[in-house]
Amino acid sequence: MNNNNRNQNTSLGIVGFGAFGQLAALHLGQYFQTTAYDPSPDVAKVAQELGVTLSSLHSVSQADVILIAAPVSSFEQVVSEIAVACKPGALIVDVGSIKVVPSEIMRRRLPDHVDIVASHPLFGPQSAAAGIEGLKIAICPIQGRRHARLAAFLRKALGLTVIITTPEDHDQEAAVVQGLTHLIAKVLLRMGPLPTRMTTKSFDLLSEAISMVQHDAPEVFEAIEKANPYAETVRLRFFDLAASLSVELETALRTPPHNETGL
C-alpha cells in the first residue's frame, strides 16, 4: 500500500459488495486494481459504474489486500473459504461493527503467512455522504506488523482519523456508542412520525442521528446488539435506569404540591 495510484498494480479484493463494500470501492478505486465478490446479482450495475470487476470468491481471495465486508452470519464460512485461496503475504482486513468475534475467527481460520487487521470504519454511506475526510476508523492489529502501514495509508491517502485499539476495548466502547444509538433510534422510529415543524436544535440533532442509522441493513443492528459480547450488559443497564426514572416521575406526579404558606 502506498499513496500513489494504480500504477503500483496492488490488487484489492472486496468480499461482500453491499452498501459498505461499494463505499470502499468508491474511495479506494484510485489506489488499487479492484475486484469484488457478492452472491447477489443486483450489484453488477454498481460494480460497472465503479470500475470494479466481479469475480468468484476464490479469485477475489487471491488479491494482495482482501477487504471482508460480509455479515456476521456468514463471516466464518467466508473466512474459511478465503483461507484456502489467499496467497502468502496478503493483508486481510475486516470492516464489521464488532471486533471480538471476527478477530477470533480470523485468528483461528486464516493461515500464519498472512497479515490480519480487524477494523471498524466508524461511519457508513449515510454519514459519509459528504466525504470521509476527518471521519474515524478503529484499527485492531491481530497478526503481522502491517497495521502500521495500513494506518499511515488511511491517514495520508484518505484523511481518516485512525484509532489503534484492541478488539475487547473496541467492543466495550461500541456497546455504548453504537448499541445505545441504534437502540434509541429504533424506539423513536416506532413512536413516529416525529415532529418536523416546531423542533429545537437538540431535537434536530437527534433526528439527524436517527437518519444516519435508520436505513442500515437489519444484520447491522443484530450484530451490534447480539454479537457484541458487551452489548447486553449496557442494554439492560439502560432499560433499568429508564425504568427507575419512570418510577421517580410517577412518584413525583402522585405527590401533592408543597403548600408554601404552611397552612
C-alpha atoms as one frame of an Amber mdcrd trajectory, in Angstrom:
protein
   0.000   0.000   0.000   1.113   3.479  -0.765  -0.278   6.880  -1.561   0.260
   6.623  -5.293  -2.210   5.439  -7.906  -2.953   2.206  -9.704   0.447   2.132
 -11.374   1.716   0.125  -8.417  -0.610  -2.711  -9.508  -1.594  -3.594  -5.954
  -4.788  -5.627  -6.092  -7.743  -5.236  -3.746 -10.399  -7.906  -3.367 -13.659
  -6.874  -1.704 -15.660  -9.778  -0.292 -19.229  -8.562   0.109 -20.273  -5.803
  -2.283 -23.197  -4.376  -0.361 -23.529  -0.767   0.773 -20.197  -0.615   2.580
 -18.306  -2.674   0.031 -19.453  -0.203  -2.604 -18.446   2.761  -0.426 -14.992
   1.211   0.000 -14.642   0.723  -3.752 -15.620   4.335  -4.366 -12.808   5.680
  -2.175 -10.169   3.006  -2.781 -10.573   2.513  -6.517  -7.887   5.037  -7.451
  -5.274   3.229  -5.335  -5.925  -0.413  -6.242  -6.868  -2.727  -9.059 -10.193
  -3.781  -7.569 -12.261  -6.941  -7.862 -15.253  -7.934  -5.760 -17.362 -10.928
  -4.880 -21.010 -10.893  -3.865 -23.611 -13.646  -4.345 -26.308 -11.082  -5.201
 -26.920 -10.474  -8.924 -28.139  -6.949  -8.131 -24.658  -5.457  -7.718 -23.487
  -5.824 -11.315 -24.598  -2.354 -12.415 -22.963  -0.592  -9.462 -19.770  -2.583
  -9.946 -19.596  -1.480 -13.570 -20.165   2.160 -12.604 -17.342   1.975 -10.055
 -14.958   0.187 -12.403 -14.926  -2.941 -10.253 -14.635  -6.406 -11.770 -16.931
  -9.007 -10.234 -15.403 -12.436  -9.837 -15.594 -15.645  -7.817 -14.775 -15.724
  -4.110 -11.741 -17.896  -4.852 -10.386 -15.411  -7.390 -11.057 -12.339  -5.222
  -9.329 -14.083  -2.299  -6.046 -14.096  -4.224  -5.691 -10.305  -4.102  -2.838
  -8.535  -2.325  -5.304  -6.888   0.052  -8.593  -8.579   0.949 -11.378  -6.488
   2.476 -14.073  -8.579   4.169 -17.438  -6.807   4.280 -19.544  -9.917   4.884
 -22.295 -10.112   7.552 -21.607 -11.807  10.874 -23.960 -14.673  10.000 -21.751
 -15.826   7.109 -18.424 -14.471   8.347 -16.799 -17.721   9.470 -17.752 -19.546
   6.284 -16.381 -16.701   4.163 -13.117 -16.579   6.127 -12.724 -20.338   5.792
 -13.002 -20.070   2.008 -10.581 -17.141   1.889  -8.083 -19.171   3.944  -7.885
 -21.808   1.215  -7.202 -19.341  -1.585  -5.244 -16.417  -0.078  -1.591 -16.107
  -1.019   1.388 -15.693   1.326   1.955 -12.093   2.324  -1.644 -10.988   1.763
  -3.176  -8.379   4.050  -6.647  -9.339   5.224  -8.881  -6.687   6.784 -12.464
  -6.932   8.001 -14.764  -3.913   8.408 -17.511  -5.187  10.698 -19.225  -3.329
  13.541 -17.935  -5.747  16.163 -14.384  -6.914  16.642 -14.018  -9.618  19.302
 -15.861 -12.376  17.421 -14.462 -11.654  13.904 -10.930 -11.314  15.307 -11.139
 -14.698  16.976 -12.464 -16.287  13.769  -9.756 -14.738  11.584  -7.006 -15.662
  14.039  -8.247 -19.254  14.145  -9.123 -19.795  10.498  -6.552 -17.835   8.489
  -3.013 -19.152   7.832   0.123 -17.846   9.526   1.532 -16.454   6.278  -0.922
 -13.526   6.043  -1.247 -10.277   7.986  -4.579  -9.710   9.721  -6.139  -6.432
  10.816  -9.597  -6.073  12.316 -11.032  -2.657  11.521 -14.225  -0.727  12.047
 -14.879   2.384   9.978 -16.950   4.498  12.374 -19.120   5.725   9.533 -21.318
   4.393   6.778 -22.853   5.507   3.481 -25.175   7.973   5.234 -22.572   9.706
   7.399 -20.016   9.593   4.557 -22.315  11.208   2.002 -20.331  14.464   2.093
 -16.946  12.704   2.064 -14.847  10.688   4.503 -12.029  13.083   5.320 -11.786
  13.561   9.078 -14.029  10.590   9.891 -12.818   7.909  12.305 -11.725   4.317
  11.845 -10.695   1.839  14.545  -7.751  -0.461  13.798  -7.022  -3.646  15.778
  -3.720  -5.424  14.993  -4.312  -9.185  15.008  -1.439 -10.858  13.155   1.671
  -9.467  11.485   3.043  -5.933  11.515   1.458  -4.210   8.557  -1.220  -2.488
  10.628   1.179   0.478  10.928   1.433   0.828   7.141  -2.321   0.466   6.824
  -2.877   3.183   9.442  -0.469   5.508   7.628  -2.271   4.925   4.318  -5.661
   5.622   5.866  -4.392   8.858   7.402  -2.402  10.203   4.466  -4.370   8.979
   1.466  -7.934   9.041   2.784  -7.650  11.659   5.527  -9.187   9.405   8.159
  -8.630   9.717  11.897  -7.139   6.366  12.949  -7.680   4.891  16.411  -5.423
   1.947  17.300  -7.144  -0.286  19.825  -7.875  -3.903  20.784 -10.960  -5.929
  19.855 -12.017  -6.039  23.512 -11.667  -2.289  24.097 -13.430  -1.583  20.822
 -16.447  -3.724  21.638 -16.741  -2.334  25.170 -16.958   1.220  23.848 -19.071
   0.286  20.817 -21.622  -1.369  23.101 -22.383   2.121  24.412 -21.669   4.273
  21.358 -23.414   2.144  18.749 -25.595  -0.004  20.959 -27.434   2.913  22.535
 -27.603   4.964  19.331 -29.286   2.186  17.379 -31.484   1.224  20.328 -32.785
   4.756  20.860 -33.257   5.187  17.111 -35.368   2.016  16.936 -37.607   3.180
  19.798 -38.094   6.718  18.459 -38.873   5.461  14.963 -41.624   3.302  16.422
 -43.054   6.437  18.062 -43.155   8.203  14.673 -43.914  10.136  12.696 -41.661
  12.508  14.629 -42.320  16.285  14.598 -40.515  18.302  11.927 -42.008  21.806
  12.353 -41.641  23.068  15.912 -38.332  21.476  16.770 -35.355  22.524  18.868
 -31.722  22.317  17.802 -31.160  19.390  20.150 -34.132  17.526  18.648 -32.867
  18.265  15.135 -29.507  16.727  16.068 -31.305  13.703  17.492 -33.309  13.351
  14.282 -30.118  13.625  12.249 -28.539  10.838  14.295 -31.583   8.656  13.677
 -31.445   9.306   9.923 -27.844   8.081   9.818 -28.722   4.620  11.113 -32.366
   4.023  10.205 -31.548   2.623   6.756 -28.826   0.255   7.954 -29.343  -3.362
   6.972 -31.062  -5.474   9.671 -27.904  -7.552  10.138 -26.048  -4.424  11.285
 -28.447  -3.933  14.196 -28.319  -7.639  15.004 -24.520  -7.614  15.039 -24.383
  -4.546  17.272 -26.953  -5.824  19.770 -26.439  -9.594  19.638 -22.877 -10.347
  18.517 -21.148  -7.737  20.680 -20.370  -9.598  23.950 -20.754  -6.382  25.978
 -23.992  -5.092  24.436 -26.413  -6.973  26.689 -24.958  -5.505  29.890 -25.172
  -1.963  28.504 -28.682  -2.529  27.144 -30.027  -3.935  30.413 -28.481  -1.093
  32.418 -30.065   1.444  30.073 -33.513  -0.145  30.437 -33.093  -0.419  34.221
 -32.191   3.271  34.507 -35.083   4.231  32.228 -37.485   2.191  34.364 -36.073
   3.765  37.537 -36.569   7.245  36.086 -40.135   6.341  35.151 -40.831   5.290
  38.755 -39.360   8.559  40.028 -41.564  10.594  37.700 -44.692   8.624  38.626
 -43.920   9.144  42.318 -43.436  12.880  41.790 -46.729  13.143  39.919 -48.602
  11.447  42.773 -47.016  13.651  45.453 -49.224  16.652  46.394 -47.537  20.005
  45.732 -45.837  21.607  48.744 -48.036  24.264  50.386 -45.664  27.209  50.638
 -47.990  29.098  53.077 -47.651  26.367  55.625 -51.454  26.190  56.109
